[in-house]
Amino acid sequence: MVAGFLCGCSQKLNQEAMTPYWVKTVNKHPQTVTVAVSGGQSASADGPVKISNDQITAAIVDTINSSGVFSKVIPVSGGDYILSVALVDMDRPMFGASMTVKLSADWTLRKADSNQIVWQQNIRSENTVPFDAAFAGSTRGKMATAGAVNDNVKQGLELISSLSL
């Protein structure tokens, strides 16, 4: 019981904390996009905090909708572009005073009609939550994971916004 309380055990992440409040937009693309995420893990799995494909997708879609990086997100298929985000690695502690989560994801933007890659980049993000932010290690683990996702989404969409499509 104590170990579960102090470690970053599997729990639901705060969706709002994973979604950037603000993204610097250089260009607001008039085209539509379909978002596909892979590499996430079931949030119900045992062990440290996990993040699912659906959670990452929701953070990306919410941020696109609020920032206007694309005119609209088209679910499943049918967008002018396909944004694929593959979670490559997530380094997260099982326990500790300060919790640091490191996230690496491959972002790829393709034209939907030709499948031509127009932009591709590995994006690395990191977030540390100090011990005094929350007593429970599980809470710090969730906060650190959400912060790493937030930063990854923000970086990815800011880079896409800087493109001339």
N, C-alpha and C positions, 0 to 999 in steps of 0.2 A: 504494500500500500504506500509506504513512504517512498520507495523507489519510483513508483508510478507518479507520485505527486511531484517529485523533484526533477525527474527526467523530462525530456521532450517527447513524451509518448503521443501516440496517434490521437489527433483531435481535429475537429472542424476548424478551418481557418476563417478569419474575418474577411469576407469578400471586399468590403469597402477599403480595408487596409492594403489590399493587393492592387487596387485600382488607383493610378495616379490622379490627383485632383487637377493637375495642370500639366499640359504638354506644350512645349514651345513649337509652334507650327510656322514653318517657313512658307510652305505651300499647302493649300487645302485642295486636294485632288478631286476633280469632279466625277471621277470614275467610281465604280462600286468594287467591293472586295468580298471574297469568301475567306473565312479564317479556318485553318485546320491545325490542330495542336496534337503532338504525339510525345511519348516519353514520360508522361506523368504516371503517378501511381495511385492506386485506390486509397482514398482518404480513410478507409476502414481497416487498412492493413496495420499490423502490429509494428511497434518500434517507434522511431522518432517521427516528428510531424511529416506528413506526406501531403503532396499536392496533386490533384487530379487534372487530367486534360480539360475537363469541363470547367474547373476553377480558373485555369490559366486562360482558356478561351473567353470566359465571361469577363475577366479583367481586360483583355485586349479589346473585345467588342465594346464594352462600356467606355473605354478610353477613346476608341475611334469615334463612337457616337457623340461623346461630349466635346471632343477636340475638333472634329470635322476633317481629320487627316484624309479620309475618303468620304464621299457623299453619302454612302449607305453601306451597311454590312448586309450581304445576302446570305442567309443560312444555307447550308449543305452545298449547293453549287449554283452557278449562274452569274457570279460576279465577273466584272471585267478583268480583275486580278485575283490571284490566289495567294494568300499569305500563309505560308507554312512555318510553324515554329516547333522545333524539335528540342525537347529538353535533353541535353547531353549529359549533364552531371549536376548533382546537387550535394554539396558537402555540408552536412549538418551534424552537430554534436548530439550525443545521447544525453549528456548531462554536463553541467558546468556552471560557473558563476556568471560570466558573460557568455552570451550565446551568439556565435557568428555563423551565418549561413552564406555559402558561396554558391552561386547558380551560374551555369553556362548553358546557353541555348543557341541553336543554329536557326537564324531567321532567313527565309527565302521568299522573295516576291517574284511571281511569274505572271506573264500574260496568260489569261485563261484560254484564249482562242488558239494560241500557238505553243503553249507550254514553255515559251522562251523565258529564261531567267533574266530578270532586269536588275536584280540586286540580291546580294547574298552576304551575310556576315555572321560570325560567331560573336555573341554578346555575352559579356561576363558582368555579373553584378554581385554585390556583397552587402550584407547588413549585419551590424552588431547591436545587440540589445544588452545594456549593462545590467548587473545584478540588481541595482536599486530601482530598475524600471518595473519589476514585478517580483514578488517573492517566489512564486511557483516556477520551477524550471520549465514546465510544460507551457506556461504562458509566455515566457521569454522565447522559447523555441518557436511558438506560433508567430509571435511578433517579428522575430528575425526572418522567418521564412516569408511572411507576408511582405516585409520590407524589401527583401531580395527580389521577389517577383515584381513588386511595384517598380523598382529601379530598372529591372530588365525590360519591362513593358514600356516604360518612359523612354529609355535609351532607344529601343527599337523603333518606336513610332516617331520619335524626333528625327532619327536618321531617314526614315521613309518620307517624312514631311520635307526633308531637304532635297529629295530627288525631283528631277523634272521628268514627269511621266507623259 
